[in-house]
């Protein structure tokens, strides 16, 4: 589970040259640990091939069009759970404190509910704790899988894989409520929605959480992506 979650975190982060250079390590981690079903592995193959073969600028552009231009596909979990409500701030603080309690610090500009960071953190926990953590936003993962699948995006397979790892069955009532509250994907409304958002994100490399989204604990240790996956 540990290596699989790290691999999924890397795949969901902003495409980078480092990721492309270590796609062999990512695929090897996914296969070797056997935390995913054969069907889930097959579903990931289109995304793996894209990341291996496409030009980096094209990958980054596609990523931005998906995750930067639609609040309904936001990779920030609390965007879906709390939206712009007052509960979002305390929830962010509580999650951030949980990271700190486990010795994990985020770099400036990163938020704890950014899904690649969240998956990386889950990989650090004992299996039971990791599964419990992943199951809490299972309905968000299921909704993102469904929305991405409707767009025929290979990124949908990542959220399916997370649910497989967690052996999670999303609460149907929570999923229905979340889908009913989904922000509009009408291009005419997108800019207006982002302008009205209460929280903004900034980073020198990518506004959704940086070039990799990995927890600073690993960056500070100077470990490359491939080495982190092999540990």
ChimeraX commands (.cxc) that place a marker at each C-alpha (Angstrom):
marker #1 position 0.00,0.00,0.00 radius 0.5
marker #1 position 2.79,2.43,0.89 radius 0.5
marker #1 position 4.51,2.37,-2.51 radius 0.5
marker #1 position 1.20,2.33,-4.37 radius 0.5
marker #1 position -0.01,5.47,-2.63 radius 0.5
marker #1 position 3.28,7.23,-3.34 radius 0.5
marker #1 position 3.04,6.22,-6.98 radius 0.5
marker #1 position -0.55,7.46,-7.24 radius 0.5
marker #1 position 0.45,10.71,-5.56 radius 0.5
marker #1 position 3.21,11.23,-8.10 radius 0.5
marker #1 position 0.89,10.46,-11.02 radius 0.5
marker #1 position -1.69,12.98,-9.81 radius 0.5
marker #1 position 0.84,15.76,-9.27 radius 0.5
marker #1 position 1.63,18.41,-11.87 radius 0.5
marker #1 position 3.56,16.70,-14.68 radius 0.5
marker #1 position 7.29,17.28,-14.45 radius 0.5
marker #1 position 10.48,16.13,-16.11 radius 0.5
marker #1 position 11.33,14.29,-12.90 radius 0.5
marker #1 position 8.08,12.33,-13.11 radius 0.5
marker #1 position 8.68,11.43,-16.75 radius 0.5
marker #1 position 12.22,10.31,-15.96 radius 0.5
marker #1 position 10.95,7.92,-13.27 radius 0.5
marker #1 position 7.89,6.44,-14.94 radius 0.5
marker #1 position 9.57,3.03,-14.86 radius 0.5
marker #1 position 9.84,3.29,-11.07 radius 0.5
marker #1 position 6.20,4.36,-10.80 radius 0.5
marker #1 position 4.97,1.44,-12.89 radius 0.5
marker #1 position 7.25,-0.97,-11.04 radius 0.5
marker #1 position 5.92,0.19,-7.66 radius 0.5
marker #1 position 2.32,-0.21,-8.75 radius 0.5
marker #1 position 2.88,-3.72,-10.05 radius 0.5
marker #1 position 5.24,-5.02,-7.38 radius 0.5
marker #1 position 3.21,-4.15,-4.31 radius 0.5
marker #1 position 0.03,-5.84,-5.62 radius 0.5
marker #1 position -2.23,-3.45,-3.73 radius 0.5
marker #1 position -4.34,-2.90,-6.86 radius 0.5
marker #1 position -6.53,-5.34,-8.73 radius 0.5
marker #1 position -5.52,-6.32,-12.28 radius 0.5
marker #1 position -8.47,-4.27,-13.55 radius 0.5
marker #1 position -7.31,-1.18,-11.67 radius 0.5
marker #1 position -3.78,-1.60,-13.06 radius 0.5
marker #1 position -5.12,-1.92,-16.59 radius 0.5
marker #1 position -7.22,1.19,-16.13 radius 0.5
marker #1 position -4.08,3.16,-15.21 radius 0.5
marker #1 position -2.20,2.15,-18.35 radius 0.5
marker #1 position -3.53,4.93,-20.64 radius 0.5
marker #1 position -2.34,7.57,-18.16 radius 0.5
marker #1 position 1.03,5.85,-17.70 radius 0.5
marker #1 position 1.55,5.71,-21.47 radius 0.5
marker #1 position 0.57,9.36,-21.87 radius 0.5
marker #1 position 3.05,10.44,-19.21 radius 0.5
marker #1 position 5.77,8.33,-20.81 radius 0.5
marker #1 position 5.27,9.38,-24.42 radius 0.5
marker #1 position 3.71,12.85,-24.65 radius 0.5
marker #1 position 5.58,16.13,-24.68 radius 0.5
marker #1 position 5.87,17.64,-21.22 radius 0.5
marker #1 position 4.33,20.97,-22.24 radius 0.5
marker #1 position 1.31,19.14,-23.67 radius 0.5
marker #1 position 0.91,17.14,-20.47 radius 0.5
marker #1 position 1.11,20.28,-18.36 radius 0.5
marker #1 position -1.39,22.07,-20.57 radius 0.5
marker #1 position -3.86,19.18,-20.37 radius 0.5
marker #1 position -3.42,19.00,-16.59 radius 0.5
marker #1 position -4.08,22.71,-16.24 radius 0.5
marker #1 position -7.21,22.53,-18.39 radius 0.5
marker #1 position -8.59,19.79,-16.19 radius 0.5
marker #1 position -7.70,20.81,-12.67 radius 0.5
marker #1 position -7.08,24.57,-12.86 radius 0.5
marker #1 position -10.11,25.52,-14.93 radius 0.5
marker #1 position -12.91,23.79,-13.08 radius 0.5
marker #1 position -13.84,23.89,-9.41 radius 0.5
marker #1 position -15.75,20.63,-9.85 radius 0.5
marker #1 position -12.41,18.93,-10.53 radius 0.5
marker #1 position -10.42,20.72,-7.85 radius 0.5
marker #1 position -7.73,18.56,-6.30 radius 0.5
marker #1 position -8.27,20.31,-2.97 radius 0.5
marker #1 position -10.51,17.97,-0.99 radius 0.5
marker #1 position -12.09,20.63,1.20 radius 0.5
marker #1 position -13.24,22.52,-1.88 radius 0.5
marker #1 position -15.75,19.69,-2.32 radius 0.5
marker #1 position -16.48,19.01,1.33 radius 0.5
marker #1 position -16.77,22.55,2.71 radius 0.5
marker #1 position -16.69,24.85,-0.32 radius 0.5
marker #1 position -16.32,28.43,0.90 radius 0.5
marker #1 position -18.01,27.81,4.24 radius 0.5
marker #1 position -16.55,28.66,7.64 radius 0.5
marker #1 position -15.82,25.00,8.32 radius 0.5
marker #1 position -13.09,24.95,5.70 radius 0.5
marker #1 position -10.53,26.91,7.73 radius 0.5
marker #1 position -10.73,24.80,10.91 radius 0.5
marker #1 position -10.71,21.60,8.85 radius 0.5
marker #1 position -7.54,22.75,7.11 radius 0.5
marker #1 position -5.91,23.55,10.45 radius 0.5
marker #1 position -6.87,20.17,11.92 radius 0.5
marker #1 position -5.50,18.27,8.93 radius 0.5
marker #1 position -2.32,20.34,8.92 radius 0.5
marker #1 position -1.82,19.62,12.62 radius 0.5
marker #1 position -2.18,15.92,11.94 radius 0.5
marker #1 position 0.67,16.20,9.43 radius 0.5
marker #1 position 2.80,18.01,12.00 radius 0.5
marker #1 position 2.03,15.38,14.63 radius 0.5
marker #1 position 3.56,12.80,12.30 radius 0.5
marker #1 position 6.64,14.92,11.59 radius 0.5
marker #1 position 5.57,16.17,8.16 radius 0.5
marker #1 position 5.89,19.81,7.17 radius 0.5
marker #1 position 4.55,21.40,4.01 radius 0.5
marker #1 position 6.42,23.88,1.89 radius 0.5
marker #1 position 5.16,27.42,1.59 radius 0.5
marker #1 position 2.19,27.57,-0.77 radius 0.5
marker #1 position 1.13,23.97,-0.20 radius 0.5
marker #1 position -2.13,23.07,1.50 radius 0.5
marker #1 position -2.77,19.81,3.37 radius 0.5
marker #1 position -5.96,18.96,1.48 radius 0.5
marker #1 position -4.20,18.94,-1.92 radius 0.5
marker #1 position -4.84,15.35,-3.01 radius 0.5
marker #1 position -1.27,14.41,-4.06 radius 0.5
marker #1 position -0.02,15.65,-0.67 radius 0.5
marker #1 position -2.87,13.85,1.11 radius 0.5
marker #1 position -2.00,10.55,-0.62 radius 0.5
marker #1 position 1.68,10.99,0.18 radius 0.5
marker #1 position 0.83,11.56,3.82 radius 0.5
marker #1 position -1.41,8.48,3.87 radius 0.5
marker #1 position 1.53,6.43,2.61 radius 0.5
marker #1 position 3.46,7.31,5.79 radius 0.5
marker #1 position 0.85,5.92,8.15 radius 0.5
marker #1 position 0.42,2.35,9.40 radius 0.5
marker #1 position -1.93,0.45,7.05 radius 0.5
marker #1 position -4.94,0.63,9.36 radius 0.5
marker #1 position -4.60,4.39,9.87 radius 0.5
marker #1 position -3.96,4.92,6.19 radius 0.5
marker #1 position -7.13,3.07,5.17 radius 0.5
marker #1 position -9.16,4.98,7.76 radius 0.5
marker #1 position -7.84,8.31,6.48 radius 0.5
marker #1 position -8.51,7.46,2.83 radius 0.5
marker #1 position -12.04,6.31,3.54 radius 0.5
marker #1 position -13.08,9.63,5.05 radius 0.5
marker #1 position -13.18,11.48,1.68 radius 0.5
marker #1 position -14.16,8.35,-0.30 radius 0.5
marker #1 position -17.26,10.08,-1.67 radius 0.5
marker #1 position -15.05,12.90,-3.00 radius 0.5
marker #1 position -12.76,10.40,-4.72 radius 0.5
marker #1 position -15.79,8.65,-6.24 radius 0.5
marker #1 position -17.24,11.93,-7.49 radius 0.5
marker #1 position -13.94,12.97,-9.06 radius 0.5
marker #1 position -13.60,9.58,-10.72 radius 0.5
marker #1 position -17.09,9.93,-12.21 radius 0.5
marker #1 position -16.55,13.52,-13.39 radius 0.5
marker #1 position -13.20,12.71,-14.98 radius 0.5
marker #1 position -14.61,9.59,-16.63 radius 0.5
marker #1 position -17.36,11.71,-18.21 radius 0.5
marker #1 position -14.60,13.81,-19.75 radius 0.5
marker #1 position -12.85,10.61,-20.89 radius 0.5
marker #1 position -9.78,11.63,-18.90 radius 0.5
marker #1 position -7.29,8.89,-17.97 radius 0.5
marker #1 position -6.85,10.63,-14.61 radius 0.5
marker #1 position -10.16,9.02,-13.54 radius 0.5
marker #1 position -8.25,5.77,-13.01 radius 0.5
marker #1 position -6.22,7.30,-10.18 radius 0.5
marker #1 position -9.29,7.91,-8.05 radius 0.5
marker #1 position -10.60,4.44,-8.80 radius 0.5
marker #1 position -7.25,3.06,-7.69 radius 0.5
marker #1 position -7.37,5.01,-4.42 radius 0.5
marker #1 position -10.79,3.54,-3.65 radius 0.5
marker #1 position -9.45,0.06,-4.41 radius 0.5
marker #1 position -6.47,0.55,-2.09 radius 0.5
marker #1 position -8.75,1.77,0.70 radius 0.5
marker #1 position -11.35,-0.94,0.01 radius 0.5
marker #1 position -13.81,1.93,0.33 radius 0.5
marker #1 position -17.51,2.01,-0.47 radius 0.5
marker #1 position -18.52,5.69,-0.67 radius 0.5
marker #1 position -21.57,6.69,1.33 radius 0.5
marker #1 position -24.30,7.00,-1.33 radius 0.5
marker #1 position -26.10,9.83,0.46 radius 0.5
marker #1 position -22.88,11.84,0.82 radius 0.5
marker #1 position -22.02,11.19,-2.82 radius 0.5
marker #1 position -25.46,12.29,-3.99 radius 0.5
marker #1 position -25.28,15.46,-1.92 radius 0.5
marker #1 position -21.82,16.26,-3.23 radius 0.5
marker #1 position -22.93,15.75,-6.84 radius 0.5
marker #1 position -25.93,18.00,-6.29 radius 0.5
marker #1 position -23.65,20.76,-4.97 radius 0.5
marker #1 position -21.12,20.42,-7.79 radius 0.5
marker #1 position -20.05,23.80,-9.24 radius 0.5
marker #1 position -21.02,24.42,-12.85 radius 0.5
marker #1 position -18.52,23.45,-15.54 radius 0.5
marker #1 position -20.05,25.92,-17.97 radius 0.5
marker #1 position -17.03,27.80,-19.41 radius 0.5
marker #1 position -18.98,31.05,-19.05 radius 0.5
marker #1 position -19.10,30.57,-15.29 radius 0.5
marker #1 position -15.61,29.25,-14.57 radius 0.5
marker #1 position -13.78,32.56,-14.29 radius 0.5
marker #1 position -16.59,34.00,-12.15 radius 0.5
marker #1 position -16.45,31.01,-9.77 radius 0.5
marker #1 position -12.70,31.25,-9.28 radius 0.5
marker #1 position -12.87,34.99,-8.70 radius 0.5
marker #1 position -15.43,34.40,-5.96 radius 0.5
marker #1 position -13.46,31.62,-4.27 radius 0.5
marker #1 position -12.45,32.46,-0.70 radius 0.5
marker #1 position -9.09,30.70,-0.90 radius 0.5
marker #1 position -6.41,31.32,-3.48 radius 0.5
marker #1 position -3.38,29.21,-4.20 radius 0.5
marker #1 position -0.01,30.40,-5.41 radius 0.5
marker #1 position 3.28,28.76,-6.23 radius 0.5
marker #1 position 6.22,29.70,-8.44 radius 0.5
marker #1 position 5.66,26.55,-10.49 radius 0.5
marker #1 position 1.98,25.68,-10.34 radius 0.5
marker #1 position -0.92,27.26,-8.52 radius 0.5
marker #1 position -2.48,23.98,-7.41 radius 0.5
marker #1 position 0.36,22.84,-5.20 radius 0.5
marker #1 position 3.75,23.00,-6.81 radius 0.5
marker #1 position 5.50,20.88,-9.42 radius 0.5
marker #1 position 5.22,17.60,-7.54 radius 0.5
marker #1 position 2.92,18.06,-4.57 radius 0.5
marker #1 position 5.15,15.84,-2.42 radius 0.5
marker #1 position 5.51,16.47,1.27 radius 0.5
marker #1 position 8.48,18.62,2.18 radius 0.5
marker #1 position 9.85,15.94,4.47 radius 0.5
marker #1 position 10.98,14.05,1.39 radius 0.5
marker #1 position 12.21,17.12,-0.44 radius 0.5
marker #1 position 14.27,18.18,2.57 radius 0.5
marker #1 position 15.90,14.78,2.68 radius 0.5
marker #1 position 17.07,15.31,-0.90 radius 0.5
marker #1 position 15.50,12.11,-2.19 radius 0.5
marker #1 position 14.54,11.94,-5.85 radius 0.5
marker #1 position 11.15,10.60,-6.85 radius 0.5
marker #1 position 12.52,7.25,-7.91 radius 0.5
marker #1 position 14.36,6.77,-4.62 radius 0.5
marker #1 position 11.28,7.71,-2.61 radius 0.5
marker #1 position 9.22,5.12,-4.47 radius 0.5
marker #1 position 11.78,2.40,-3.90 radius 0.5
marker #1 position 12.01,2.94,-0.15 radius 0.5
marker link #1:1,2 radius 0.2
marker link #1:2,3 radius 0.2
marker link #1:3,4 radius 0.2
marker link #1:4,5 radius 0.2
marker link #1:5,6 radius 0.2
marker link #1:6,7 radius 0.2
marker link #1:7,8 radius 0.2
marker link #1:8,9 radius 0.2
marker link #1:9,10 radius 0.2
marker link #1:10,11 radius 0.2
marker link #1:11,12 radius 0.2
marker link #1:12,13 radius 0.2
marker link #1:13,14 radius 0.2
marker link #1:14,15 radius 0.2
marker link #1:15,16 radius 0.2
marker link #1:16,17 radius 0.2
marker link #1:17,18 radius 0.2
marker link #1:18,19 radius 0.2
marker link #1:19,20 radius 0.2
marker link #1:20,21 radius 0.2
marker link #1:21,22 radius 0.2
marker link #1:22,23 radius 0.2
marker link #1:23,24 radius 0.2
marker link #1:24,25 radius 0.2
marker link #1:25,26 radius 0.2
marker link #1:26,27 radius 0.2
marker link #1:27,28 radius 0.2
marker link #1:28,29 radius 0.2
marker link #1:29,30 radius 0.2
marker link #1:30,31 radius 0.2
marker link #1:31,32 radius 0.2
marker link #1:32,33 radius 0.2
marker link #1:33,34 radius 0.2
marker link #1:34,35 radius 0.2
marker link #1:35,36 radius 0.2
marker link #1:36,37 radius 0.2
marker link #1:37,38 radius 0.2
marker link #1:38,39 radius 0.2
marker link #1:39,40 radius 0.2
marker link #1:40,41 radius 0.2
marker link #1:41,42 radius 0.2
marker link #1:42,43 radius 0.2
marker link #1:43,44 radius 0.2
marker link #1:44,45 radius 0.2
marker link #1:45,46 radius 0.2
marker link #1:46,47 radius 0.2
marker link #1:47,48 radius 0.2
marker link #1:48,49 radius 0.2
marker link #1:49,50 radius 0.2
marker link #1:50,51 radius 0.2
marker link #1:51,52 radius 0.2
marker link #1:52,53 radius 0.2
marker link #1:53,54 radius 0.2
marker link #1:54,55 radius 0.2
marker link #1:55,56 radius 0.2
marker link #1:56,57 radius 0.2
marker link #1:57,58 radius 0.2
marker link #1:58,59 radius 0.2
marker link #1:59,60 radius 0.2
marker link #1:60,61 radius 0.2
marker link #1:61,62 radius 0.2
marker link #1:62,63 radius 0.2
marker link #1:63,64 radius 0.2
marker link #1:64,65 radius 0.2
marker link #1:65,66 radius 0.2
marker link #1:66,67 radius 0.2
marker link #1:67,68 radius 0.2
marker link #1:68,69 radius 0.2
marker link #1:69,70 radius 0.2
marker link #1:70,71 radius 0.2
marker link #1:71,72 radius 0.2
marker link #1:72,73 radius 0.2
marker link #1:73,74 radius 0.2
marker link #1:74,75 radius 0.2
marker link #1:75,76 radius 0.2
marker link #1:76,77 radius 0.2
marker link #1:77,78 radius 0.2
marker link #1:78,79 radius 0.2
marker link #1:79,80 radius 0.2
marker link #1:80,81 radius 0.2
marker link #1:81,82 radius 0.2
marker link #1:82,83 radius 0.2
marker link #1:83,84 radius 0.2
marker link #1:84,85 radius 0.2
marker link #1:85,86 radius 0.2
marker link #1:86,87 radius 0.2
marker link #1:87,88 radius 0.2
marker link #1:88,89 radius 0.2
marker link #1:89,90 radius 0.2
marker link #1:90,91 radius 0.2
marker link #1:91,92 radius 0.2
marker link #1:92,93 radius 0.2
marker link #1:93,94 radius 0.2
marker link #1:94,95 radius 0.2
marker link #1:95,96 radius 0.2
marker link #1:96,97 radius 0.2
marker link #1:97,98 radius 0.2
marker link #1:98,99 radius 0.2
marker link #1:99,100 radius 0.2
marker link #1:100,101 radius 0.2
marker link #1:101,102 radius 0.2
marker link #1:102,103 radius 0.2
marker link #1:103,104 radius 0.2
marker link #1:104,105 radius 0.2
marker link #1:105,106 radius 0.2
marker link #1:106,107 radius 0.2
marker link #1:107,108 radius 0.2
marker link #1:108,109 radius 0.2
marker link #1:109,110 radius 0.2
marker link #1:110,111 radius 0.2
marker link #1:111,112 radius 0.2
marker link #1:112,113 radius 0.2
marker link #1:113,114 radius 0.2
marker link #1:114,115 radius 0.2
marker link #1:115,116 radius 0.2
marker link #1:116,117 radius 0.2
marker link #1:117,118 radius 0.2
marker link #1:118,119 radius 0.2
marker link #1:119,120 radius 0.2
marker link #1:120,121 radius 0.2
marker link #1:121,122 radius 0.2
marker link #1:122,123 radius 0.2
marker link #1:123,124 radius 0.2
marker link #1:124,125 radius 0.2
marker link #1:125,126 radius 0.2
marker link #1:126,127 radius 0.2
marker link #1:127,128 radius 0.2
marker link #1:128,129 radius 0.2
marker link #1:129,130 radius 0.2
marker link #1:130,131 radius 0.2
marker link #1:131,132 radius 0.2
marker link #1:132,133 radius 0.2
marker link #1:133,134 radius 0.2
marker link #1:134,135 radius 0.2
marker link #1:135,136 radius 0.2
marker link #1:136,137 radius 0.2
marker link #1:137,138 radius 0.2
marker link #1:138,139 radius 0.2
marker link #1:139,140 radius 0.2
marker link #1:140,141 radius 0.2
marker link #1:141,142 radius 0.2
marker link #1:142,143 radius 0.2
marker link #1:143,144 radius 0.2
marker link #1:144,145 radius 0.2
marker link #1:145,146 radius 0.2
marker link #1:146,147 radius 0.2
marker link #1:147,148 radius 0.2
marker link #1:148,149 radius 0.2
marker link #1:149,150 radius 0.2
marker link #1:150,151 radius 0.2
marker link #1:151,152 radius 0.2
marker link #1:152,153 radius 0.2
marker link #1:153,154 radius 0.2
marker link #1:154,155 radius 0.2
marker link #1:155,156 radius 0.2
marker link #1:156,157 radius 0.2
marker link #1:157,158 radius 0.2
marker link #1:158,159 radius 0.2
marker link #1:159,160 radius 0.2
marker link #1:160,161 radius 0.2
marker link #1:161,162 radius 0.2
marker link #1:162,163 radius 0.2
marker link #1:163,164 radius 0.2
marker link #1:164,165 radius 0.2
marker link #1:165,166 radius 0.2
marker link #1:166,167 radius 0.2
marker link #1:167,168 radius 0.2
marker link #1:168,169 radius 0.2
marker link #1:169,170 radius 0.2
marker link #1:170,171 radius 0.2
marker link #1:171,172 radius 0.2
marker link #1:172,173 radius 0.2
marker link #1:173,174 radius 0.2
marker link #1:174,175 radius 0.2
marker link #1:175,176 radius 0.2
marker link #1:176,177 radius 0.2
marker link #1:177,178 radius 0.2
marker link #1:178,179 radius 0.2
marker link #1:179,180 radius 0.2
marker link #1:180,181 radius 0.2
marker link #1:181,182 radius 0.2
marker link #1:182,183 radius 0.2
marker link #1:183,184 radius 0.2
marker link #1:184,185 radius 0.2
marker link #1:185,186 radius 0.2
marker link #1:186,187 radius 0.2
marker link #1:187,188 radius 0.2
marker link #1:188,189 radius 0.2
marker link #1:189,190 radius 0.2
marker link #1:190,191 radius 0.2
marker link #1:191,192 radius 0.2
marker link #1:192,193 radius 0.2
marker link #1:193,194 radius 0.2
marker link #1:194,195 radius 0.2
marker link #1:195,196 radius 0.2
marker link #1:196,197 radius 0.2
marker link #1:197,198 radius 0.2
marker link #1:198,199 radius 0.2
marker link #1:199,200 radius 0.2
marker link #1:200,201 radius 0.2
marker link #1:201,202 radius 0.2
marker link #1:202,203 radius 0.2
marker link #1:203,204 radius 0.2
marker link #1:204,205 radius 0.2
marker link #1:205,206 radius 0.2
marker link #1:206,207 radius 0.2
marker link #1:207,208 radius 0.2
marker link #1:208,209 radius 0.2
marker link #1:209,210 radius 0.2
marker link #1:210,211 radius 0.2
marker link #1:211,212 radius 0.2
marker link #1:212,213 radius 0.2
marker link #1:213,214 radius 0.2
marker link #1:214,215 radius 0.2
marker link #1:215,216 radius 0.2
marker link #1:216,217 radius 0.2
marker link #1:217,218 radius 0.2
marker link #1:218,219 radius 0.2
marker link #1:219,220 radius 0.2
marker link #1:220,221 radius 0.2
marker link #1:221,222 radius 0.2
marker link #1:222,223 radius 0.2
marker link #1:223,224 radius 0.2
marker link #1:224,225 radius 0.2
marker link #1:225,226 radius 0.2
marker link #1:226,227 radius 0.2
marker link #1:227,228 radius 0.2
marker link #1:228,229 radius 0.2
marker link #1:229,230 radius 0.2
marker link #1:230,231 radius 0.2
view
